[in-house]
Amino acid sequence: MSRIRSRRGSLGHDALGVVCEALEARQLLAFAIAEYFPLTLGASWSYSGASNGQAIIWTTTSLADVIEAGTPATILRTVVSTPGGGSHTEAQYYHLDPTGLRLLREDSYASAPPGAVRQFGGGGAQLAPSSVLNGHTVPVSWSSLSDGGESGLSAFTSQFTGTVATFGPVQIVTPAGTFTALKLVRTGTGSIDYADSALPDVTSTEMTSEWLVRGIGLVRREYSGSFSYSDGQQFDSTYAFSLTDSSLLGFALTGNGLPIANGDSTPRAADGTYFGAVNVSGISRTRQFSIRNDGSTTMTINGATLSGTHATEFTIVQMPATTLAPGERTAFSVRFDPTAAGFRRANVTVTSSDPVASPFRISIRGKGVLAPEIEVRGNGRLILVGDISPRAADFTFLGARAVDGTSITRTFRIKNLGSATLDLTGGPHVVISGVNSGDFSVTKQPSPTVAPGTFTTFKIRFRPTGAEERSAVVSIPSNDGDESPYSFAISGVGL
């Protein structure tokens, strides 16, 4: 099997395929290859995936501009490693000109050069023709010569003949985000002929699917190949990997410190895109989102807008800054104020100068609920839940009475500010407890239910049984979700 793996490594590597820009579906895709295959020196890409069932990590860097066989080329170096620590390095030499994209040379080595060197004849393997149509298929073919290098095998020549079909634009989800991409599907047959006639030759059928994004390049690749040897052996190979990060990703959006991908259509409470349940009676909830510039140049932010079915129930109450230097952050806030029960949906779109992430669009959602909301007043004044400072102004201080059986009675009002019936649970509905609870009594209980927007009243009588200050606590259990029981302190003075 070691021999088979060595040969597969010589043939199974796929360079990036046809790259194009989708102007409109079913219309001509005009090339902007420099945008879809960026060769900026120092740029980096990280990928994760699996090869033949084994977890693999790819780390790629745009390394240097060189002259290869008299032709300008840019080297992309990729380190392929496993979680266990094994790794090898590949270097591809790409030539980019108005005719398209070509692969001139590929090096592979375990630790440091020199390693196996594979050179493509005829000016390189043409990976990108001048123009293609959406859904159109174009022929591709190339030949190469390898010196065998570190594999310990004889030098060999290889051939590949096939087609590339182009589709786009399509949506692709990766760990680095959701992107609009061009999908390239390359299928074909290959062969390897060894200079040492004692070694069995190889034929293959291969299929590679690639997704490329303007300004970033490759964001996902899926590969499958079946290899047949002239000595009767067979070997099948599969791998797939997706982008996890890139230095070319400038615009980054987070909510509650968690990343939110462009095109995210699944709102979550964790990142703030799901606003939760909010009463439709005028209560609102606001979430804040952060924009960070991870790029190397200043970014212009053109603002944030709302759209969608229930966009009017969301409001952008804080706009982001208009410019962001590299590494800087800004924030914007969205308020949810539902006007009806049920799930309410909208989209937030942020436009910027980022060539990849503009427009940056995410889905947001909240739920309008019909909920009760209790309010208690005395003498027309609001009594706050948990109030521990009785006052004459709101009747929580009932006054002074002689310890001779005389009393004083105060009337309180319970109003339902919510949008569903307020149920005053238990019986009695108003309960008095505390140190001197025997000096206070409820002489009139409120109605057990209170319709939205209406009120009911209850009365408390103070009849002191001792001198000095007398105190107690009033509690009103209900189906209010966050203010049950509604409790506050009351007091009076015995003379």
C-alpha positions in Angstrom: 0.0 0.0 0.0 2.9 2.4 0.6 3.8 2.2 -3.1 0.2 2.9 -4.1 0.0 5.9 -1.8 3.2 7.3 -3.3 1.9 7.1 -6.8 -1.5 8.5 -5.8 0.2 11.5 -4.3 1.9 12.2 -7.7 -1.4 12.2 -9.6 -4.1 13.1 -7.1 -3.3 16.7 -6.4 -5.7 19.2 -8.1 -4.8 22.8 -8.7 -7.5 25.5 -8.7 -9.8 25.3 -11.7 -11.6 27.7 -14.0 -12.3 31.0 -12.3 -14.9 33.5 -13.5 -17.3 36.2 -12.5 -21.0 35.6 -12.7 -22.8 38.7 -14.0 -26.2 37.1 -14.3 -27.5 33.6 -14.4 -27.8 32.2 -18.0 -25.7 35.1 -19.3 -22.0 35.3 -20.2 -19.7 35.0 -17.2 -17.0 37.6 -17.8 -13.6 37.0 -16.3 -12.1 39.0 -13.4 -9.6 36.3 -12.6 -7.4 38.5 -10.4 -10.4 39.0 -8.1 -11.3 35.3 -7.9 -7.7 34.1 -7.6 -5.9 36.7 -5.5 -2.1 36.5 -5.5 -1.3 39.2 -3.0 2.0 38.4 -1.4 1.7 37.5 2.2 -2.0 36.5 2.0 -2.9 33.4 3.9 -5.7 30.9 3.9 -6.5 28.1 6.4 -8.7 25.1 5.6 -9.8 22.0 7.5 -11.3 18.8 6.3 -10.6 15.1 5.8 -8.6 13.0 3.4 -9.6 9.3 3.1 -11.2 9.5 6.5 -8.3 11.2 8.3 -8.6 14.8 9.6 -6.3 17.2 7.7 -5.5 20.9 8.0 -4.3 22.9 5.0 -2.4 26.2 5.6 -1.6 28.2 2.4 0.5 31.3 2.0 1.2 33.5 -1.1 4.9 33.3 -0.8 6.9 35.0 -3.5 7.0 36.3 -7.1 9.6 34.4 -9.2 10.5 33.6 -12.8 9.8 30.0 -13.8 11.0 28.8 -17.2 11.1 32.4 -18.3 7.6 33.2 -17.2 6.5 35.3 -14.2 4.9 33.2 -11.5 3.7 33.5 -8.0 4.3 30.7 -5.5 1.5 29.5 -3.2 2.9 27.3 -0.5 0.6 24.8 1.3 1.5 22.9 4.5 -0.8 19.8 4.8 -0.8 18.5 8.4 -2.7 16.0 10.5 -3.7 16.5 14.2 -1.1 13.8 15.1 1.7 16.0 13.9 2.6 14.6 10.5 2.9 17.0 7.6 4.2 17.7 4.1 4.6 20.8 2.0 3.5 21.6 -1.5 4.4 24.6 -3.6 2.5 25.6 -6.8 3.7 28.1 -9.3 0.8 30.0 -10.9 1.0 32.4 -13.9 -1.8 34.9 -14.3 -2.2 36.9 -17.5 -5.0 38.2 -19.7 -5.4 34.8 -21.3 -6.3 33.1 -18.0 -4.7 31.1 -15.2 -1.9 28.5 -15.7 -0.1 26.1 -13.3 3.6 26.0 -14.3 5.1 23.8 -11.7 4.4 21.9 -8.5 6.9 20.9 -5.8 6.2 18.4 -3.0 8.6 17.8 -0.1 8.4 16.3 3.4 10.6 18.8 5.3 12.6 21.1 3.1 13.4 21.4 -0.6 14.6 19.7 -2.8 11.7 17.3 -3.2 9.6 16.0 -6.0 9.4 18.5 -8.9 6.5 18.3 -11.4 6.7 20.6 -14.4 3.8 21.3 -16.8 4.6 21.6 -20.5 3.1 23.7 -23.2 3.3 26.9 -21.2 1.6 25.3 -18.2 -1.7 23.6 -17.4 -4.4 26.1 -18.4 -6.9 26.2 -15.6 -8.9 29.2 -16.7 -10.0 29.9 -20.3 -10.8 33.4 -21.3 -14.6 33.2 -20.9 -17.3 30.6 -20.1 -21.1 30.5 -19.8 -23.1 29.6 -16.7 -23.6 25.8 -17.0 -21.3 25.6 -20.0 -18.6 22.9 -20.3 -15.2 23.6 -21.7 -12.4 21.1 -22.5 -9.1 21.1 -20.5 -6.0 19.0 -20.9 -2.4 19.1 -19.8 0.8 17.0 -19.5 3.6 17.0 -16.9 6.9 15.6 -16.1 8.1 14.6 -12.6 11.6 13.6 -11.5 10.2 11.3 -8.8 12.0 13.2 -6.1 11.6 12.1 -2.5 9.1 9.4 -3.4 12.0 7.2 -4.4 10.2 6.3 -7.6 11.4 6.6 -11.2 10.7 9.7 -13.1 7.3 9.7 -14.9 5.1 11.6 -17.3 1.4 12.2 -16.7 -1.5 13.3 -18.8 -4.9 14.6 -17.9 -7.9 15.1 -20.3 -11.3 16.3 -19.3 -13.8 19.1 -19.0 -14.8 21.8 -16.6 -18.4 22.8 -16.1 -19.1 26.2 -14.5 -22.1 27.1 -12.3 -22.9 30.3 -10.6 -23.5 32.2 -8.6 -24.3 29.7 -5.8 -24.3 29.9 -2.0 -21.7 27.9 -0.1 -21.4 27.5 3.7 -18.0 27.2 5.3 -16.6 27.6 8.8 -15.3 31.0 7.7 -18.8 32.2 6.6 -21.5 31.9 4.0 -20.5 33.2 0.6 -21.7 33.7 -2.9 -19.4 31.6 -5.1 -18.7 30.2 -8.5 -18.8 26.4 -8.6 -16.4 24.6 -10.9 -16.8 20.8 -11.6 -13.8 19.2 -13.3 -14.0 15.6 -14.5 -11.6 13.6 -16.6 -9.1 10.8 -17.0 -5.4 10.7 -16.2 -2.4 8.5 -16.7 1.1 8.0 -15.4 3.8 6.3 -17.4 7.0 5.5 -15.5 10.4 5.7 -17.1 11.3 2.4 -15.2 9.3 -0.2 -17.3 9.3 -2.5 -14.3 6.9 -0.3 -12.5 3.1 -0.7 -13.3 1.6 2.3 -15.0 -1.5 4.1 -13.7 -4.8 5.2 -15.1 -7.4 7.2 -13.3 -10.9 8.8 -13.4 -11.2 11.9 -11.3 -13.8 14.5 -10.3 -13.1 17.8 -8.5 -15.7 20.4 -7.3 -14.4 23.8 -6.3 -16.1 26.9 -5.0 -14.3 30.2 -5.5 -15.2 33.6 -4.1 -14.2 37.1 -5.4 -11.5 38.6 -3.2 -10.8 35.3 -1.4 -10.2 32.5 -3.9 -10.9 28.9 -3.0 -13.3 28.4 -0.1 -14.1 24.7 -0.6 -12.9 21.7 -2.6 -14.2 18.1 -2.9 -12.3 15.4 -4.7 -12.7 11.8 -5.6 -10.5 9.6 -7.8 -10.3 5.9 -8.8 -6.8 4.6 -9.7 -6.1 1.4 -11.6 -2.6 -0.1 -12.0 -1.4 -2.3 -14.8 -0.5 -5.0 -12.3 -4.2 -5.2 -11.3 -4.2 -3.1 -8.1 -6.9 -0.6 -7.4 -7.0 2.5 -5.2 -9.8 5.0 -4.5 -9.2 8.3 -2.9 -11.4 11.1 -1.5 -10.9 14.4 0.3 -12.8 17.5 1.1 -11.8 20.7 2.9 -13.4 24.1 3.6 -12.0 27.6 4.5 -11.8 28.3 8.2 -9.9 31.7 8.0 -8.1 34.0 5.6 -6.1 37.2 5.9 -8.2 38.4 3.0 -11.4 38.4 5.1 -11.8 42.0 6.2 -15.4 42.5 7.4 -16.2 40.6 10.5 -19.5 40.7 12.3 -20.2 39.5 15.9 -23.1 39.4 18.3 -22.4 38.7 22.0 -18.8 38.1 21.0 -19.8 35.3 18.6 -19.1 35.4 14.9 -22.0 35.8 12.5 -21.5 34.6 8.9 -22.6 36.5 5.9 -25.9 35.1 4.7 -26.7 33.6 8.1 -30.4 32.6 7.9 -30.7 30.8 11.3 -31.2 33.4 14.1 -29.9 32.3 17.5 -30.2 33.7 21.0 -26.5 33.1 21.6 -25.3 35.7 19.0 -28.3 38.1 19.5 -29.9 37.5 16.1 -32.9 36.0 17.9 -34.4 38.6 20.1 -36.6 36.2 22.1 -40.2 36.7 23.2 -41.3 40.3 23.7 -44.7 41.6 24.8 -46.7 43.3 22.0 -48.0 45.9 24.4 -45.2 48.4 23.7 -42.3 46.6 25.4 -39.1 46.4 23.3 -35.7 44.7 23.3 -32.5 46.0 21.8 -29.5 43.9 20.6 -26.0 45.3 19.8 -23.7 43.9 17.0 -20.0 44.7 16.4 -18.2 45.2 13.2 -14.4 44.6 13.0 -12.0 45.4 10.2 -9.7 42.4 10.0 -8.2 43.6 6.7 -5.1 45.6 6.0 -6.7 48.8 4.6 -9.2 51.3 5.8 -12.8 50.2 5.3 -15.8 52.4 4.5 -19.1 51.5 6.1 -22.1 52.8 4.1 -24.7 52.0 6.8 -27.1 49.4 7.9 -30.7 48.8 6.5 -33.7 46.6 7.3 -35.8 44.6 5.0 -38.2 41.7 5.0 -41.7 40.7 6.1 -41.7 42.5 9.5 -39.0 45.1 9.0 -41.2 47.8 10.4 -41.2 46.1 13.8 -37.4 46.4 14.0 -35.5 49.7 14.2 -31.8 50.5 13.8 -31.3 52.8 16.8 -27.5 53.2 16.5 -25.7 53.3 13.2 -22.1 52.0 12.8 -19.2 54.4 12.2 -18.6 55.4 8.6 -14.9 54.4 8.4 -12.8 51.7 10.2 -9.0 51.5 10.2 -7.4 48.0 10.2 -8.2 46.4 13.6 -10.8 48.9 14.6 -14.3 48.1 15.7 -17.7 49.8 15.6 -21.2 48.8 16.7 -24.8 49.2 15.7 -28.0 48.4 17.6 -31.3 47.0 16.5 -34.5 47.3 18.5 -37.4 44.8 18.3 -40.9 46.2 19.1 -43.5 43.7 17.9 -47.0 44.8 17.0 -48.6 41.3 16.8 -48.2 37.9 18.3 -46.0 35.2 16.6 -42.6 35.1 15.0 -41.5 38.3 13.4 -38.7 38.2 10.8 -36.5 40.7 9.0 -33.1 41.1 7.4 -30.2 43.4 8.3 -27.9 44.4 5.5 -24.6 46.3 5.9 -22.9 47.7 2.9 -19.2 48.6 2.9 -16.1 48.9 0.7 -15.1 45.3 1.5 -15.0 43.6 -2.0 -16.0 40.2 -0.5 -18.5 40.9 2.3 -20.6 43.7 0.8 -23.5 43.5 1.0 -23.3 41.6 4.3 -26.8 40.3 5.1 -28.1 38.3 8.0 -31.6 37.3 9.2 -33.0 38.4 12.5 -36.1 37.1 14.3 -38.2 37.8 17.4 -41.4 36.6 18.8 -44.3 38.8 19.7 -46.3 37.4 22.7 -49.6 38.3 24.3 -48.5 38.6 27.9 -49.9 40.2 31.0 -48.1 43.1 32.7 -49.1 44.0 36.3 -48.9 47.6 37.7 -49.9 48.6 41.2 -50.8 52.2 42.3 -51.9 53.9 45.5 -53.3 57.4 45.5 -52.7 57.4 41.8 -48.9 56.9 42.2 -46.9 54.0 41.0 -45.7 51.5 43.6 -42.5 49.8 42.4 -42.2 46.1 42.9 -39.9 45.4 45.8 -40.4 48.9 47.3 -39.2 48.8 50.9 -39.8 52.5 51.8 -43.4 53.2 52.6 -44.6 56.7 51.9 -47.9 58.5 52.6 -47.9 59.8 49.0 -48.7 56.4 47.5 -50.6 55.1 50.6 -47.9 52.5 51.5 -47.7 54.4 54.7 -51.3 54.2 55.9 -51.0 56.8 58.7 -51.3 56.9 62.5 -54.1 55.6 64.7 -54.7 55.2 68.4 -54.4 51.7 69.9 -58.1 51.7 70.8 -59.7 49.8 67.9 -60.0 52.6 65.5 -58.7 52.0 61.9 -57.8 53.6 58.6 -58.5 52.1 55.1 -56.6 52.8 51.9 -57.6 51.8 48.3 -55.1 50.4 45.8 -55.4 49.8 42.1 -54.1 46.9 40.0 -53.9 47.6 36.2 -53.0 45.2 33.4 -50.7 47.0 31.0 -50.1 43.8 29.0 -51.8 42.2 26.0 -53.2 39.1 27.6 -55.4 38.5 30.6 -53.8 39.0 34.0 -54.6 36.1 36.4 -54.3 36.9 40.1 -53.4 33.4 41.3 -54.1 31.8 44.6 -56.8 32.7 47.1 -56.8 35.2 48.7 -55.3 37.2 45.8 -53.6 39.8 48.0 -51.6 38.4 50.9 -50.2 40.3 53.9 -47.3 38.9 55.9 -44.4 40.1 58.1 -43.7 41.3 61.6 -47.0 43.1 62.3 -49.2 41.5 59.7 -52.0 41.1 62.2 -52.4 44.9 62.3 -53.2 45.0 58.6 -56.0 43.2 56.7 -57.5 43.1 53.2 -61.0 44.2 53.5 -61.7 44.0 49.7 -59.9 41.5 47.4 -59.3 42.4 43.7 -61.0 40.6 40.9 -59.3 37.3 40.1 -58.8 38.2 36.4 -58.0 41.6 34.8 -58.4 42.1 31.0 -55.8 43.9 29.0 -56.0 47.7 29.6 -58.4 47.4 32.6 -58.0 47.6 36.3 -59.3 46.2 39.6 -59.0 47.5 43.2 -58.3 46.2 46.6 -58.5 47.7 50.1 -56.2 47.4 53.1 -57.2 48.4 56.7 -54.7 49.4 59.4 -55.8 48.8 63.0 -52.7 48.9 65.3 -52.5 46.6 68.3 -49.4 48.3 69.7 -47.6 51.6 69.9 -44.8 52.8 67.6 -44.3 51.8 64.0 -46.1 48.7 62.7 -44.9 47.1 59.4 -45.8 44.3 57.0 -45.4 43.1 53.4 -48.1 43.0 50.7 -47.7 40.2 48.1 -49.8 39.8 44.9 -49.1 36.5 43.0 -50.1 36.5 39.3 -49.2 35.1 35.9 -46.9 38.1 35.1 -43.8 36.4 33.8 -41.2 38.6 35.7 -43.1 40.3 38.5 -44.8 37.6 40.5 -45.3 38.0 43.3 -45.6 41.8 43.2 -44.4 42.6 46.7 -43.9 45.9 48.6 -43.7 47.1 52.2 -46.4 48.9 54.1 -46.4 50.5 57.5 -48.4 52.6 60.0 -48.0 54.0 63.5 -49.8 53.0 66.6 -50.4 55.9 69.1 
